[in-house]
Amino acid sequence: MADKKSLALRAKIIGVLLRDARLAAGKTPKDCAAVLDITVAGYVSFELGKKAISLPELELLAYYFDTPLTHFWGDEVKSEAPERITQVSSDQLVSLRQRIIGAQLKQARLEHNVSQKEMAAAIGAPTTRIKSYEDGERPIPVPELETLAWVLGLKVEHFFEKQGPVGEWDAARRAFETFKDLPQEIQDFVSQPVNESYLRIAMRLASNDPDKLREIAAGLLDITF
């Protein structure tokens, strides 16, 4: 359960990381406000932690900054990055994501047999607040979404966009970050087009169950010896 102080503190931390990502991307508060279709003062309130940003708004800004969403759950300060120019339909995208997240929240709550009253108690809000979140009528501040996800035994990543331009971009960024963490010799092997057939064989083997893999291994031993 999160109290108001911890939720406010989390909003301030996200605000600091938001400002860091904005500066790294070379954007101004006015630029960001235009992307979200809100006032500059409204955007600045996010960075100052006076108001908690919602996940759809954070996803949109992460896409605009070309910054992985995981940046806002870490403590790394970003270096300077080239300016990213993109056109986004912010009002429709945020509204749609808001409804999708609300539906996901309701589905998870029902699957885990948790009442709206229990959810509301976890964030210190009235039950009607949870209903408005689930109906997509009201954006869910990220600190509250994190808490609600925790109550349901989920990670906030459960609500990240999986499809659409932001989801596809974030998946590509995550895949690239994973690739960069691989040993250099594996990166070199994967990067060679001539090795594609070996990679496909590895993928097919990985899809087999353990018993099938043991049969294949036994067969190879018979051939070898």
Residue, then its C-alpha position, 0 to 999 in steps of 0.5 A: m500500500a502506498d501513502k500520499k507521501s510516497l506517491a508524491l515522491r515517486a511523481k517527483i522522481i519521474g519528473v526529474l527523469l522526464r526533465d533529464a530525457r527532455l534535455a538529452a533530446g534537445k526539446t523545450p517544455k513548449d515542444c513537449a506541451a505541444v506533443l501532449d496538447i496541453t499547456v506549458a504550465g501543465y507540462v512543467s507541473f509534470e517535471l516539478g512533480k506537482k502533478a503525476i503524469s499518466l502512462p500514455e503521456l509518458e509513452l508518447l514523450a518517450y517516443y518523442f525523445d527516442t528514450p526507452l521507457t525503462h529510463f523512467w524506472g532507472d537512475e541513469v542520466k542520459s547523454e546528449a542525443p540527436e534531435r528526433i523529429t516526429q509527427v504524432s496525433s497526441d490527443q487520439l493516441v493518449s485517449l486510446r491508450q487511456r482506455i486500453i490501460g483501463a480495460q487491462l486494469k479491470q481485466a487483471r483485477l477481475e482475474h486476481n479477484v480483487s475488488q475496486k474497494e481494495m484497489a482504491a484503498a491501496i492508493g488512498a482514493p475513493t472507489t469511484r476513482i478506480k471505476s473512472y480509471e477502468d472506464g478510461e474516463r480519467p488518466i491514471p498517474v504513473p505512481e498510482l498505476e505502479t501501486l495498482a500493478w503491485v496490488l495485482g502482482l504485476k509489473v508496470e511493464h504489463f501496461f506498456e503499449k505492445q503494438g502501434p508506433v510507440g509499442e513497435w519503437d519501444a520493442a525495437r529499442r529493448a531488443f537493441e539494448t539486449f543485443k548490446d549486452l551480448p558478448q562481442e563474439i556473439q554480436d559479431f556472429v549474429s551480425q554476419p548474414v552468412n550465419e543466418s541459417y545457423l541462427r534459424i536452426a538454433m531458433r527451431l531447436a529452442s522451440n522443442d521441448p526438453d525430451k525432444l532435445r535429448e533425443i536429438a542430442a542422443g542421435l548426434l552422439d550416435i553419429t559421432f561415436 
